[in-house]
Amino acid sequence: MIRAIHYATGGAIEIRLKGGVITAIEAVPEGGADAPEELPIAAPGLVDLQINGYQGRDFNQLPLSAASVSECIRLLWAQGVTACYPTVITNDADAIEQAVAAIADACDSDPLMNGCIAGIHLEGPFISPEDGARGAHDRRHVRPPDWELFSRWQRASGGRIKIVTLSPDWPESREFIRRCAASGVIASIGHTSATSEQIREAVEAGARMSTHLGNGAHLMLPRHPNYLWEQLADDRLWCCLIADGFHLPEQFLKVALRVKGHKALLVSDAVALAGMEPGGYETPVGGRVVLTPEGRLYLAGNPLMLAGSASMLTAGVAHLTNGGLAEWPEAWNMASVRPAALMGLPSAFGLTPGAPADLVLLRRSLDGRAEIEQTFKSGVRVY
């Protein structure tokens, strides 16, 4: 039995767990619990749809071992993450195959790990080769969508690739997206130079998501139309946002939250340098990068070009809340039950009887950040 404060209602509750699920949630009568300030907050576990690594463990660093993948997932438990989609980015065909196979090995070696790794996010190599839109991805390995090649990677992953980020401006994109949709893989628009018409065609073909909208984009765009407006305006697209305070200005975040509503999601896009000391680093994808004391990560040769995020989902929740862009429970939902709902995970039911016991106990610090005290996955306390 867990006694805590409900993250959304603010009321004291008792949570009962059995067999990996929440069996009951009951309100604690006034005077029947510890003082509210002594109780932790109970909230659904975080679900990260886009994460490249953490604390020196990199899903794109070869050779990648199952042990390294598992170590990274265990470190994420301390950040309140109970499900994630390790992200493998643009690289040569063999490197991608090796990376997804190692992630699959980690899943096969441990049932708990298999539950925490809800799928793999393949970000590239089917993206735009243009500067700006390509971001920090290596242009040498960018290529048009290729279903046979993707199927090879999918076999190596044991069918675990659940999200593919691509640019719809390739002639092959529309048919590729149709095949993704038919096979249960979410095609996500990102790192694109597509026209508005190509965006619309991609959505008609089955694209369902926008990858870190507002990033992986040209520095200069036509006033209108452009691919940002088109994705914001299409109600069928879920919208992923990096709210670390560096990737997007508050004005963009505010607009995206208002127009997307319940389809606005937070992702970390964290790379292996998240949780590391500030300084210069050499990375396997992107080369030389700099991590500032404030947490901004950029390419050493181009300070204007971000090289991923060094912040976790809890930082995004705090940024939205501290900026008055969302109430804390709403911001937490954007990083937990909402991404779970998009991906069809049972944890989308959150703190309700019958839902998986994927939850965290936390306290909020003075700067608004969540300090994770305990993390439960399928009823097992993993942190």
Disulfide bonds with the S-S distance in Angstrom:
none
